[in-house]
Amino acid sequence: MLRTIERNIDPQGRIMLPKDWKRFGRKVVIIETDEELRILSRKYKNLSDIPEKVVDIKSDLSDWHSVKDELLKLK
């Protein structure tokens, strides 16, 4: 079932979700892409289970600090 709702974001950046969505649990993951925000329940046991975004990393993968710095710049 697909259900679409429209919500406002308050001045503190909060989004109020419908009360009946608590059946999915109290923890969610919010994924930001260039065009959308996706809210997923924490049914995923590991964050690596979440669909991933393909990025082109120029850094040497053996140097974790440079890879981490480059990934942080993508945010």
N, C-alpha and C positions, 0 to 999 in steps of 0.2 A: 504494500500500500504506500502510495506517495502522498505526503501531506505537506503542504507549503503554508507557512505562516509569515506574517510581516511583523517585525518588531523594531522599536526604536532603540538606539544606544544612548544610555543616559550620560550626563556630563562626566561621570567617573569611568566611563568605558564599559559599563555592565550591560548585559543583555538578559532580559527576563524570559525564561523558558516556560512553556506550559507545565502546570503541576503534574499532569499525568505522565510526563516524560521521565519522572523519577523512577519509573519501572525499569529504565535502562541502567540505573545506578546513579550515584552521586558524582562520579568522576567522568569527565569527558576529555577528548582530545580535539583541539581546534587546529585545522590545517589551513594555512593561508597560501593561496596561489596568486598569480597576477590578477586574476579576474574574480575570485570568489573566496568565501570562507566556508569550510565544511566542518560540521560538528559531528564527531563520531563517539559512540559510547566506548567505554574502556573494555569492551568485550575482547579487544586485542590484548593478548597477554604480554606482548613485547612491542615496543614502538617500531621495531624493524618489520613487523607484520603490516604496517600501514603502507598503502601505496606510495611509492617514492617518486621523487622528481629527478629527472636526469639533468645533471650539471656537468659542465666541461671544466675540469680542474687542471690548471696549468702547473701546479706545484708538484714536486717530487713526492710520491706517496710514501716513501720511506722516512720523510721528515714530517711527522705528525703535526708539529707546531705550525709549520707553514700551511699545511692543508687546513688545519683548524682556523687559522687567520683568514684564509681565502673563503672558507664556508661562512664565517661570521660576516664577511663583507657582502655576501649575497642577500642577507636579511633586509 
